[in-house]
Amino acid sequence: MRRGSHVGLWAMIVRSSVGTKGTALAWIAQHEGIALADTVCVGDWINDVPMFEVAGRSFVMGQAPTR
């Protein structure tokens, strides 16, 4: 993982009006030279599922719907 420009950067909020949060996460990781396996995401709704599918590690908030 490339660290140079990421020193001290530990979180990012991703919103996408086109595509999915998964495609946004994949683009950011590729653009910044970060392996998807080294990414972590946190979500709480069904629209976060595509992001969960591409992130290296995913966490779902307790209030998330079951379906």
PyMOL Python script that loads the backbone (N, CA, C, O; Angstrom):
from pymol import cmd

cmd.read_pdbstr("""\
ATOM      1  N   MET A   1       0.838  -1.177   0.000  1.00  0.00           N
ATOM      2  CA  MET A   1       0.000   0.000   0.000  1.00  0.00           C
ATOM      3  C   MET A   1       0.883   1.240   0.000  1.00  0.00           C
ATOM      4  O   MET A   1       1.843   1.319   0.766  1.00  0.00           O
ATOM      5  N   ARG A   2       0.573   2.180  -0.830  1.00  0.00           N
ATOM      6  CA  ARG A   2       1.280   3.452  -0.878  1.00  0.00           C
ATOM      7  C   ARG A   2       0.799   4.325   0.281  1.00  0.00           C
ATOM      8  O   ARG A   2      -0.406   4.500   0.465  1.00  0.00           O
ATOM      9  N   ARG A   3       1.714   4.864   1.048  1.00  0.00           N
ATOM     10  CA  ARG A   3       1.324   5.637   2.218  1.00  0.00           C
ATOM     11  C   ARG A   3       1.570   7.132   2.066  1.00  0.00           C
ATOM     12  O   ARG A   3       0.854   7.923   2.679  1.00  0.00           O
ATOM     13  N   GLY A   4       2.537   7.543   1.287  1.00  0.00           N
ATOM     14  CA  GLY A   4       2.990   8.918   1.215  1.00  0.00           C
ATOM     15  C   GLY A   4       1.937   9.984   1.402  1.00  0.00           C
ATOM     16  O   GLY A   4       1.997  10.745   2.367  1.00  0.00           O
ATOM     17  N   SER A   5       0.974  10.058   0.504  1.00  0.00           N
ATOM     18  CA  SER A   5      -0.012  11.134   0.564  1.00  0.00           C
ATOM     19  C   SER A   5      -1.152  10.836   1.537  1.00  0.00           C
ATOM     20  O   SER A   5      -2.035  11.677   1.706  1.00  0.00           O
ATOM     21  N   HIS A   6      -1.162   9.675   2.177  1.00  0.00           N
ATOM     22  CA  HIS A   6      -2.268   9.276   3.040  1.00  0.00           C
ATOM     23  C   HIS A   6      -1.924   9.378   4.520  1.00  0.00           C
ATOM     24  O   HIS A   6      -2.735   9.004   5.366  1.00  0.00           O
ATOM     25  N   VAL A   7      -0.742   9.875   4.843  1.00  0.00           N
ATOM     26  CA  VAL A   7      -0.343   9.966   6.240  1.00  0.00           C
ATOM     27  C   VAL A   7      -1.342  10.840   6.983  1.00  0.00           C
ATOM     28  O   VAL A   7      -1.569  11.989   6.602  1.00  0.00           O
ATOM     29  N   GLY A   8      -1.930  10.309   8.027  1.00  0.00           N
ATOM     30  CA  GLY A   8      -2.902  11.044   8.816  1.00  0.00           C
ATOM     31  C   GLY A   8      -4.321  10.994   8.275  1.00  0.00           C
ATOM     32  O   GLY A   8      -5.250  11.360   8.994  1.00  0.00           O
ATOM     33  N   LEU A   9      -4.529  10.555   7.030  1.00  0.00           N
ATOM     34  CA  LEU A   9      -5.871  10.437   6.459  1.00  0.00           C
ATOM     35  C   LEU A   9      -6.420   9.075   6.846  1.00  0.00           C
ATOM     36  O   LEU A   9      -5.842   8.046   6.497  1.00  0.00           O
ATOM     37  N   TRP A  10      -7.515   9.065   7.555  1.00  0.00           N
ATOM     38  CA  TRP A  10      -8.018   7.782   8.039  1.00  0.00           C
ATOM     39  C   TRP A  10      -9.470   7.523   7.699  1.00  0.00           C
ATOM     40  O   TRP A  10      -9.950   6.415   7.942  1.00  0.00           O
ATOM     41  N   ALA A  11     -10.179   8.464   7.162  1.00  0.00           N
ATOM     42  CA  ALA A  11     -11.589   8.231   6.838  1.00  0.00           C
ATOM     43  C   ALA A  11     -12.036   9.145   5.708  1.00  0.00           C
ATOM     44  O   ALA A  11     -11.459  10.207   5.476  1.00  0.00           O
ATOM     45  N   MET A  12     -13.078   8.706   5.011  1.00  0.00           N
ATOM     46  CA  MET A  12     -13.629   9.493   3.919  1.00  0.00           C
ATOM     47  C   MET A  12     -15.111   9.151   3.802  1.00  0.00           C
ATOM     48  O   MET A  12     -15.495   7.989   3.928  1.00  0.00           O
ATOM     49  N   ILE A  13     -15.925  10.140   3.566  1.00  0.00           N
ATOM     50  CA  ILE A  13     -17.343   9.900   3.298  1.00  0.00           C
ATOM     51  C   ILE A  13     -17.511   9.868   1.788  1.00  0.00           C
ATOM     52  O   ILE A  13     -17.082  10.783   1.085  1.00  0.00           O
ATOM     53  N   VAL A  14     -18.144   8.796   1.293  1.00  0.00           N
ATOM     54  CA  VAL A  14     -18.327   8.634  -0.150  1.00  0.00           C
ATOM     55  C   VAL A  14     -19.813   8.648  -0.469  1.00  0.00           C
ATOM     56  O   VAL A  14     -20.595   7.882   0.094  1.00  0.00           O
ATOM     57  N   ARG A  15     -20.180   9.524  -1.372  1.00  0.00           N
ATOM     58  CA  ARG A  15     -21.543   9.570  -1.890  1.00  0.00           C
ATOM     59  C   ARG A  15     -21.437   9.606  -3.405  1.00  0.00           C
ATOM     60  O   ARG A  15     -20.525  10.224  -3.954  1.00  0.00           O
ATOM     61  N   SER A  16     -22.354   8.954  -4.072  1.00  0.00           N
ATOM     62  CA  SER A  16     -22.304   8.921  -5.524  1.00  0.00           C
ATOM     63  C   SER A  16     -23.689   9.157  -6.101  1.00  0.00           C
ATOM     64  O   SER A  16     -24.643   8.472  -5.729  1.00  0.00           O
ATOM     65  N   SER A  17     -23.807  10.112  -6.999  1.00  0.00           N
ATOM     66  CA  SER A  17     -25.091  10.332  -7.669  1.00  0.00           C
ATOM     67  C   SER A  17     -25.181   9.524  -8.953  1.00  0.00           C
ATOM     68  O   SER A  17     -26.259   9.390  -9.531  1.00  0.00           O
ATOM     69  N   VAL A  18     -24.070   8.995  -9.394  1.00  0.00           N
ATOM     70  CA  VAL A  18     -24.007   8.155 -10.593  1.00  0.00           C
ATOM     71  C   VAL A  18     -23.274   6.875 -10.209  1.00  0.00           C
ATOM     72  O   VAL A  18     -22.231   6.938  -9.558  1.00  0.00           O
ATOM     73  N   GLY A  19     -23.789   5.736 -10.589  1.00  0.00           N
ATOM     74  CA  GLY A  19     -23.152   4.477 -10.216  1.00  0.00           C
ATOM     75  C   GLY A  19     -23.541   4.099  -8.795  1.00  0.00           C
ATOM     76  O   GLY A  19     -24.617   4.458  -8.316  1.00  0.00           O
ATOM     77  N   THR A  20     -22.659   3.374  -8.132  1.00  0.00           N
ATOM     78  CA  THR A  20     -22.920   2.921  -6.766  1.00  0.00           C
ATOM     79  C   THR A  20     -21.770   3.338  -5.860  1.00  0.00           C
ATOM     80  O   THR A  20     -20.734   3.813  -6.325  1.00  0.00           O
ATOM     81  N   LYS A  21     -21.965   3.157  -4.586  1.00  0.00           N
ATOM     82  CA  LYS A  21     -20.881   3.411  -3.653  1.00  0.00           C
ATOM     83  C   LYS A  21     -19.748   2.418  -3.885  1.00  0.00           C
ATOM     84  O   LYS A  21     -18.588   2.720  -3.604  1.00  0.00           O
ATOM     85  N   GLY A  22     -20.080   1.237  -4.398  1.00  0.00           N
ATOM     86  CA  GLY A  22     -19.046   0.247  -4.727  1.00  0.00           C
ATOM     87  C   GLY A  22     -18.156   0.720  -5.855  1.00  0.00           C
ATOM     88  O   GLY A  22     -16.936   0.582  -5.777  1.00  0.00           O
ATOM     89  N   THR A  23     -18.748   1.283  -6.917  1.00  0.00           N
ATOM     90  CA  THR A  23     -17.929   1.787  -8.020  1.00  0.00           C
ATOM     91  C   THR A  23     -17.126   3.001  -7.579  1.00  0.00           C
ATOM     92  O   THR A  23     -16.000   3.203  -8.034  1.00  0.00           O
ATOM     93  N   ALA A  24     -17.701   3.810  -6.693  1.00  0.00           N
ATOM     94  CA  ALA A  24     -16.961   4.964  -6.170  1.00  0.00           C
ATOM     95  C   ALA A  24     -15.766   4.513  -5.344  1.00  0.00           C
ATOM     96  O   ALA A  24     -14.671   5.057  -5.488  1.00  0.00           O
ATOM     97  N   LEU A  25     -15.968   3.524  -4.481  1.00  0.00           N
ATOM     98  CA  LEU A  25     -14.869   3.020  -3.663  1.00  0.00           C
ATOM     99  C   LEU A  25     -13.775   2.410  -4.538  1.00  0.00           C
ATOM    100  O   LEU A  25     -12.590   2.642  -4.301  1.00  0.00           O
ATOM    101  N   ALA A  26     -14.166   1.635  -5.542  1.00  0.00           N
ATOM    102  CA  ALA A  26     -13.185   1.039  -6.451  1.00  0.00           C
ATOM    103  C   ALA A  26     -12.397   2.106  -7.194  1.00  0.00           C
ATOM    104  O   ALA A  26     -11.183   1.980  -7.355  1.00  0.00           O
ATOM    105  N   TRP A  27     -13.077   3.161  -7.652  1.00  0.00           N
ATOM    106  CA  TRP A  27     -12.387   4.240  -8.363  1.00  0.00           C
ATOM    107  C   TRP A  27     -11.398   4.963  -7.448  1.00  0.00           C
ATOM    108  O   TRP A  27     -10.256   5.210  -7.834  1.00  0.00           O
ATOM    109  N   ILE A  28     -11.836   5.296  -6.246  1.00  0.00           N
ATOM    110  CA  ILE A  28     -10.958   5.996  -5.306  1.00  0.00           C
ATOM    111  C   ILE A  28      -9.731   5.137  -4.986  1.00  0.00           C
ATOM    112  O   ILE A  28      -8.606   5.637  -4.990  1.00  0.00           O
ATOM    113  N   ALA A  29      -9.943   3.860  -4.714  1.00  0.00           N
ATOM    114  CA  ALA A  29      -8.825   2.973  -4.397  1.00  0.00           C
ATOM    115  C   ALA A  29      -7.838   2.905  -5.559  1.00  0.00           C
ATOM    116  O   ALA A  29      -6.629   3.000  -5.350  1.00  0.00           O
ATOM    117  N   GLN A  30      -8.339   2.745  -6.769  1.00  0.00           N
ATOM    118  CA  GLN A  30      -7.457   2.687  -7.935  1.00  0.00           C
ATOM    119  C   GLN A  30      -6.733   4.023  -8.132  1.00  0.00           C
ATOM    120  O   GLN A  30      -5.526   4.046  -8.374  1.00  0.00           O
ATOM    121  N   HIS A  31      -7.460   5.117  -8.031  1.00  0.00           N
ATOM    122  CA  HIS A  31      -6.899   6.449  -8.228  1.00  0.00           C
ATOM    123  C   HIS A  31      -5.797   6.760  -7.206  1.00  0.00           C
ATOM    124  O   HIS A  31      -4.808   7.417  -7.530  1.00  0.00           O
ATOM    125  N   GLU A  32      -5.978   6.286  -5.982  1.00  0.00           N
ATOM    126  CA  GLU A  32      -5.019   6.562  -4.910  1.00  0.00           C
ATOM    127  C   GLU A  32      -3.968   5.474  -4.736  1.00  0.00           C
ATOM    128  O   GLU A  32      -3.093   5.581  -3.877  1.00  0.00           O
ATOM    129  N   GLY A  33      -4.055   4.415  -5.562  1.00  0.00           N
ATOM    130  CA  GLY A  33      -3.067   3.346  -5.485  1.00  0.00           C
ATOM    131  C   GLY A  33      -3.210   2.461  -4.259  1.00  0.00           C
ATOM    132  O   GLY A  33      -2.221   1.959  -3.726  1.00  0.00           O
ATOM    133  N   ILE A  34      -4.444   2.273  -3.816  1.00  0.00           N
ATOM    134  CA  ILE A  34      -4.725   1.455  -2.635  1.00  0.00           C
ATOM    135  C   ILE A  34      -5.416   0.171  -3.089  1.00  0.00           C
ATOM    136  O   ILE A  34      -6.367   0.218  -3.870  1.00  0.00           O
ATOM    137  N   ALA A  35      -4.949  -0.955  -2.608  1.00  0.00           N
ATOM    138  CA  ALA A  35      -5.588  -2.234  -2.940  1.00  0.00           C
ATOM    139  C   ALA A  35      -6.968  -2.284  -2.284  1.00  0.00           C
ATOM    140  O   ALA A  35      -7.125  -1.852  -1.142  1.00  0.00           O
ATOM    141  N   LEU A  36      -7.960  -2.803  -2.991  1.00  0.00           N
ATOM    142  CA  LEU A  36      -9.297  -2.931  -2.404  1.00  0.00           C
ATOM    143  C   LEU A  36      -9.259  -3.771  -1.134  1.00  0.00           C
ATOM    144  O   LEU A  36     -10.057  -3.553  -0.222  1.00  0.00           O
ATOM    145  N   ALA A  37      -8.348  -4.720  -1.068  1.00  0.00           N
ATOM    146  CA  ALA A  37      -8.212  -5.544   0.137  1.00  0.00           C
ATOM    147  C   ALA A  37      -7.831  -4.707   1.356  1.00  0.00           C
ATOM    148  O   ALA A  37      -8.053  -5.133   2.489  1.00  0.00           O
ATOM    149  N   ASP A  38      -7.262  -3.527   1.137  1.00  0.00           N
ATOM    150  CA  ASP A  38      -6.853  -2.645   2.235  1.00  0.00           C
ATOM    151  C   ASP A  38      -7.898  -1.583   2.570  1.00  0.00           C
ATOM    152  O   ASP A  38      -7.623  -0.671   3.350  1.00  0.00           O
ATOM    153  N   THR A  39      -9.091  -1.691   1.990  1.00  0.00           N
ATOM    154  CA  THR A  39     -10.142  -0.712   2.265  1.00  0.00           C
ATOM    155  C   THR A  39     -11.119  -1.253   3.300  1.00  0.00           C
ATOM    156  O   THR A  39     -11.295  -2.464   3.437  1.00  0.00           O
ATOM    157  N   VAL A  40     -11.746  -0.340   4.020  1.00  0.00           N
ATOM    158  CA  VAL A  40     -12.742  -0.676   5.031  1.00  0.00           C
ATOM    159  C   VAL A  40     -13.944   0.238   4.806  1.00  0.00           C
ATOM    160  O   VAL A  40     -13.779   1.428   4.541  1.00  0.00           O
ATOM    161  N   CYS A  41     -15.137  -0.308   4.910  1.00  0.00           N
ATOM    162  CA  CYS A  41     -16.323   0.530   4.775  1.00  0.00           C
ATOM    163  C   CYS A  41     -17.291   0.256   5.917  1.00  0.00           C
ATOM    164  O   CYS A  41     -17.312  -0.829   6.497  1.00  0.00           O
ATOM    165  N   VAL A  42     -18.084   1.265   6.219  1.00  0.00           N
ATOM    166  CA  VAL A  42     -19.116   1.184   7.242  1.00  0.00           C
ATOM    167  C   VAL A  42     -20.402   1.691   6.608  1.00  0.00           C
ATOM    168  O   VAL A  42     -20.409   2.752   5.985  1.00  0.00           O
ATOM    169  N   GLY A  43     -21.471   0.955   6.759  1.00  0.00           N
ATOM    170  CA  GLY A  43     -22.736   1.369   6.168  1.00  0.00           C
ATOM    171  C   GLY A  43     -23.912   0.976   7.033  1.00  0.00           C
ATOM    172  O   GLY A  43     -23.785   0.204   7.983  1.00  0.00           O
ATOM    173  N   ASP A  44     -25.071   1.533   6.675  1.00  0.00           N
ATOM    174  CA  ASP A  44     -26.256   1.248   7.478  1.00  0.00           C
ATOM    175  C   ASP A  44     -27.527   1.076   6.654  1.00  0.00           C
ATOM    176  O   ASP A  44     -28.629   1.086   7.201  1.00  0.00           O
ATOM    177  N   TRP A  45     -27.377   0.916   5.338  1.00  0.00           N
ATOM    178  CA  TRP A  45     -28.587   0.814   4.533  1.00  0.00           C
ATOM    179  C   TRP A  45     -28.347  -0.073   3.321  1.00  0.00           C
ATOM    180  O   TRP A  45     -27.205  -0.420   3.019  1.00  0.00           O
ATOM    181  N   ILE A  46     -29.398  -0.436   2.640  1.00  0.00           N
ATOM    182  CA  ILE A  46     -29.340  -1.336   1.496  1.00  0.00           C
ATOM    183  C   ILE A  46     -28.477  -0.768   0.371  1.00  0.00           C
ATOM    184  O   ILE A  46     -27.834  -1.528  -0.352  1.00  0.00           O
ATOM    185  N   ASN A  47     -28.452   0.553   0.214  1.00  0.00           N
ATOM    186  CA  ASN A  47     -27.640   1.140  -0.847  1.00  0.00           C
ATOM    187  C   ASN A  47     -26.139   0.981  -0.585  1.00  0.00           C
ATOM    188  O   ASN A  47     -25.328   1.313  -1.450  1.00  0.00           O
ATOM    189  N   ASP A  48     -25.762   0.483   0.583  1.00  0.00           N
ATOM    190  CA  ASP A  48     -24.358   0.249   0.898  1.00  0.00           C
ATOM    191  C   ASP A  48     -23.869  -1.139   0.471  1.00  0.00           C
ATOM    192  O   ASP A  48     -22.664  -1.391   0.473  1.00  0.00           O
ATOM    193  N   VAL A  49     -24.782  -2.037   0.107  1.00  0.00           N
ATOM    194  CA  VAL A  49     -24.411  -3.413  -0.250  1.00  0.00           C
ATOM    195  C   VAL A  49     -23.350  -3.472  -1.353  1.00  0.00           C
ATOM    196  O   VAL A  49     -22.395  -4.233  -1.204  1.00  0.00           O
ATOM    197  N   PRO A  50     -23.462  -2.706  -2.463  1.00  0.00           N
ATOM    198  CA  PRO A  50     -22.407  -2.765  -3.478  1.00  0.00           C
ATOM    199  C   PRO A  50     -21.026  -2.371  -2.925  1.00  0.00           C
ATOM    200  O   PRO A  50     -20.007  -2.894  -3.376  1.00  0.00           O
ATOM    201  N   MET A  51     -20.992  -1.468  -1.969  1.00  0.00           N
ATOM    202  CA  MET A  51     -19.736  -1.077  -1.347  1.00  0.00           C
ATOM    203  C   MET A  51     -19.204  -2.220  -0.480  1.00  0.00           C
ATOM    204  O   MET A  51     -18.001  -2.481  -0.472  1.00  0.00           O
ATOM    205  N   PHE A  52     -20.090  -2.901   0.248  1.00  0.00           N
ATOM    206  CA  PHE A  52     -19.684  -4.049   1.054  1.00  0.00           C
ATOM    207  C   PHE A  52     -19.059  -5.128   0.185  1.00  0.00           C
ATOM    208  O   PHE A  52     -18.125  -5.809   0.608  1.00  0.00           O
ATOM    209  N   GLU A  53     -19.574  -5.285  -1.029  1.00  0.00           N
ATOM    210  CA  GLU A  53     -19.106  -6.348  -1.927  1.00  0.00           C
ATOM    211  C   GLU A  53     -17.699  -6.103  -2.454  1.00  0.00           C
ATOM    212  O   GLU A  53     -17.017  -7.060  -2.819  1.00  0.00           O
ATOM    213  N   VAL A  54     -17.243  -4.859  -2.506  1.00  0.00           N
ATOM    214  CA  VAL A  54     -15.903  -4.594  -3.051  1.00  0.00           C
ATOM    215  C   VAL A  54     -14.863  -4.256  -1.994  1.00  0.00           C
ATOM    216  O   VAL A  54     -13.666  -4.396  -2.244  1.00  0.00           O
ATOM    217  N   ALA A  55     -15.296  -3.815  -0.819  1.00  0.00           N
ATOM    218  CA  ALA A  55     -14.342  -3.424   0.225  1.00  0.00           C
ATOM    219  C   ALA A  55     -13.631  -4.642   0.800  1.00  0.00           C
ATOM    220  O   ALA A  55     -14.174  -5.746   0.822  1.00  0.00           O
ATOM    221  N   GLY A  56     -12.421  -4.420   1.257  1.00  0.00           N
ATOM    222  CA  GLY A  56     -11.661  -5.495   1.892  1.00  0.00           C
ATOM    223  C   GLY A  56     -12.300  -5.956   3.183  1.00  0.00           C
ATOM    224  O   GLY A  56     -12.267  -7.142   3.510  1.00  0.00           O
ATOM    225  N   ARG A  57     -12.877  -5.030   3.912  1.00  0.00           N
ATOM    226  CA  ARG A  57     -13.562  -5.343   5.165  1.00  0.00           C
ATOM    227  C   ARG A  57     -14.759  -4.422   5.284  1.00  0.00           C
ATOM    228  O   ARG A  57     -14.670  -3.238   4.961  1.00  0.00           O
ATOM    229  N   SER A  58     -15.884  -4.960   5.747  1.00  0.00           N
ATOM    230  CA  SER A  58     -17.121  -4.184   5.834  1.00  0.00           C
ATOM    231  C   SER A  58     -17.749  -4.334   7.205  1.00  0.00           C
ATOM    232  O   SER A  58     -17.686  -5.393   7.829  1.00  0.00           O
ATOM    233  N   PHE A  59     -18.359  -3.245   7.658  1.00  0.00           N
ATOM    234  CA  PHE A  59     -19.075  -3.249   8.929  1.00  0.00           C
ATOM    235  C   PHE A  59     -20.458  -2.656   8.704  1.00  0.00           C
ATOM    236  O   PHE A  59     -20.605  -1.624   8.049  1.00  0.00           O
ATOM    237  N   VAL A  60     -21.469  -3.321   9.253  1.00  0.00           N
ATOM    238  CA  VAL A  60     -22.846  -2.859   9.130  1.00  0.00           C
ATOM    239  C   VAL A  60     -23.285  -2.336  10.484  1.00  0.00           C
ATOM    240  O   VAL A  60     -23.073  -2.993  11.503  1.00  0.00           O
ATOM    241  N   MET A  61     -23.887  -1.172  10.505  1.00  0.00           N
ATOM    242  CA  MET A  61     -24.355  -0.550  11.741  1.00  0.00           C
ATOM    243  C   MET A  61     -25.523  -1.341  12.323  1.00  0.00           C
ATOM    244  O   MET A  61     -26.263  -1.999  11.592  1.00  0.00           O
ATOM    245  N   GLY A  62     -25.678  -1.274  13.609  1.00  0.00           N
ATOM    246  CA  GLY A  62     -26.698  -2.037  14.322  1.00  0.00           C
ATOM    247  C   GLY A  62     -28.126  -1.726  13.915  1.00  0.00           C
ATOM    248  O   GLY A  62     -28.986  -2.604  13.993  1.00  0.00           O
ATOM    249  N   GLN A  63     -28.407  -0.498  13.480  1.00  0.00           N
ATOM    250  CA  GLN A  63     -29.773  -0.141  13.108  1.00  0.00           C
ATOM    251  C   GLN A  63     -30.104  -0.461  11.662  1.00  0.00           C
ATOM    252  O   GLN A  63     -31.184  -0.111  11.187  1.00  0.00           O
ATOM    253  N   ALA A  64     -29.194  -1.121  10.951  1.00  0.00           N
ATOM    254  CA  ALA A  64     -29.412  -1.445   9.539  1.00  0.00           C
ATOM    255  C   ALA A  64     -30.599  -2.396   9.381  1.00  0.00           C
ATOM    256  O   ALA A  64     -30.816  -3.259  10.232  1.00  0.00           O
ATOM    257  N   PRO A  65     -31.370  -2.243   8.296  1.00  0.00           N
ATOM    258  CA  PRO A  65     -32.487  -3.161   8.057  1.00  0.00           C
ATOM    259  C   PRO A  65     -31.979  -4.556   7.725  1.00  0.00           C
ATOM    260  O   PRO A  65     -30.879  -4.708   7.195  1.00  0.00           O
ATOM    261  N   THR A  66     -32.770  -5.568   8.031  1.00  0.00           N
ATOM    262  CA  THR A  66     -32.366  -6.945   7.734  1.00  0.00           C
ATOM    263  C   THR A  66     -32.551  -7.306   6.276  1.00  0.00           C
ATOM    264  O   THR A  66     -31.980  -8.294   5.815  1.00  0.00           O
ATOM    265  N   ARG A  67     -33.335  -6.532   5.531  1.00  0.00           N
ATOM    266  CA  ARG A  67     -33.560  -6.795   4.108  1.00  0.00           C
ATOM    267  C   ARG A  67     -33.501  -5.526   3.314  1.00  0.00           C
ATOM    268  O   ARG A  67     -33.667  -5.552   2.094  1.00  0.00           O
TER     269      ARG A  67
END
""", "prot")
cmd.dss("prot")
cmd.show_as("cartoon", "prot")
cmd.util.cbc("prot")
cmd.orient("prot")
